[in-house]
């Protein structure tokens, strides 16, 4: 992670766990994201709610990886009137105790995919696969310090952000333990495992990044990582993340990720070589167990169609004799049919 520039600092307060007064930017977004995986049952998922109050809707995503390879998925854009709560489309996030305890619930439906790759064509996928009732109730407990915040000036004042080039003006993450129940159709799982959560706020376009690789993982309560490579439109890479060990974060300074691909350019396995600020090095091997491709489309004011693809893979990780679970999330702009991270 890059050193903070002179005259700047990170700010994070317990109040940031709650919603903020939106900026004037039309594309203001405030979002919370949670994942979790039960290492014994190999079941898990991720949940995201993103309020876009100035556009009067929220984005909600629910993605559940089932032990037999099926994936339950639902995306919605329910209408919202304000930014008062993270509660839309049946998905709700409650802050029980800032930085320590949160609760995620969902009551609605999911598309049950026995062939998750079919989501590359979502309209056809919704015709070909059944939609079934789904409920989720998960209690999250922080097992790490907080990582991130809002970059502000030394006097605490906010930085100016170009909303057309922004992905978020503030962002933080935390490794978590989670337990609760997941029901999909007539099947139910009592789950207990680990995951990671994040929160962002500020103007957001999904196309503000050229490509990224995001690898959150947990090997238990006392060992986890978040590995990140983010590349901007000029091709400049920013390496970051952290290693959680014995209750403290060791920040990542450099990382190299090598990936194997299938014929669709979906990741099938990876190896990450990590170096931290303390000088520690790690080699992490990942095997994708189940993957679903998602997309985000936007037209520019001049009519250009922008197509962003995000592949979300439940991944089994191995490092230093430990076995853990998490995600490999790869975001790319699709240019002439190919992901930008491979061009």
Secondary structure as GFF3:
##gff-version 3
##sequence-region A 1 343
A	DSSP	beta_strand	8	11	.	.	.	ID=ss1
A	DSSP	three_ten_helix	14	17	.	.	.	ID=ss2
A	DSSP	beta_strand	28	38	.	.	.	ID=ss3
A	DSSP	beta_strand	43	52	.	.	.	ID=ss4
A	DSSP	three_ten_helix	53	55	.	.	.	ID=ss5
A	DSSP	beta_strand	57	65	.	.	.	ID=ss6
A	DSSP	beta_strand	71	76	.	.	.	ID=ss7
A	DSSP	beta_strand	87	88	.	.	.	ID=ss8
A	DSSP	beta_strand	91	97	.	.	.	ID=ss9
A	DSSP	beta_strand	101	113	.	.	.	ID=ss10
A	DSSP	three_ten_helix	116	121	.	.	.	ID=ss11
A	DSSP	alpha_helix	122	128	.	.	.	ID=ss12
A	DSSP	beta_strand	131	142	.	.	.	ID=ss13
A	DSSP	beta_strand	147	153	.	.	.	ID=ss14
A	DSSP	three_ten_helix	163	165	.	.	.	ID=ss15
A	DSSP	beta_strand	170	184	.	.	.	ID=ss16
A	DSSP	beta_strand	187	203	.	.	.	ID=ss17
A	DSSP	three_ten_helix	206	208	.	.	.	ID=ss18
A	DSSP	beta_strand	211	218	.	.	.	ID=ss19
A	DSSP	beta_strand	223	231	.	.	.	ID=ss20
A	DSSP	beta_strand	237	245	.	.	.	ID=ss21
A	DSSP	beta_strand	248	261	.	.	.	ID=ss22
A	DSSP	beta_strand	267	276	.	.	.	ID=ss23
A	DSSP	beta_strand	281	299	.	.	.	ID=ss24
A	DSSP	beta_strand	305	319	.	.	.	ID=ss25
A	DSSP	beta_strand	322	335	.	.	.	ID=ss26
A	DSSP	beta_strand	338	339	.	.	.	ID=ss27
A	DSSP	three_ten_helix	340	342	.	.	.	ID=ss28
###
